[in-house]
Structures are given as structure tokens and as C-alpha cells.
Amino acid sequence: MPQPIDPLTLAHFQMTAAILFVMGVIGFLTRRNLIIMFLCTEMMFQGIALSLLAFSRFHLNHTGQTFVIFLLSIAAAEAALALALVVLLFRRKRTLDAQAWTQLSG
């Protein structure tokens, strides 16, 4: 008779959240394309959100879920501003390479 599959524990969710966050940090630090850097920050936000939701579910408390709603609204506002900034920067120098913007002139 087959053994039942173990249910997912808090450690599974925390490991997934940590992997998402670390992949976002590595991507942000190694990539030079502004769009990719923006997507990596979103991946870090999702790792944090998953961690908050896992702790909220583990402790049977809705506080973590409330923080995730605020985190997603902040991420949406950041996405709108970042994409507008990326479009503006692309129109100025016709490149999305972050190295092109290291020397700003006034």
C-alpha cells in the first residue's frame, strides 16, 4: 500500500520564498538591462509576499495577509513609476543599459 504524501509545511514555503528572493537579488546585481532589473525587484517582492502568507497561514493570523495586500499595492505603484521612468530613459539615450546612466549630467 503506498504511503500518503506528506503535506506541505512552513519550511517548504519559506524555502520557495527564499529561493525567489535570492534569485531576484542575484538577477538585480548581475543584470544591466533596466527592464530585467525591474522584474528582479518584482521577484523579490513576490518572495517576501509568499513568506508573509506562509507565516500568516502557519499562525492562523490574518496580519500577514493584510501586509501582502499593502505590499502588492506598493508593488503596483512602483511598477507604474518604474516603467514610466524606463520609457523616459529609453527615449533619451535609446538604450536600456544601466551603465549608460552612471554618469548623469545636469
Protein Blocks (a to p, Z undefined) as FASTA:
>chain_A
ZZddddddfklmmmmmmmmmmmmmmmmmmpmbfklmmmmmmmmmmmmmmmmmmmmmmnop
aklmmmmmmmmmmmmmmmmmmmmmmmmmmmmnopabfklmmpccZZ
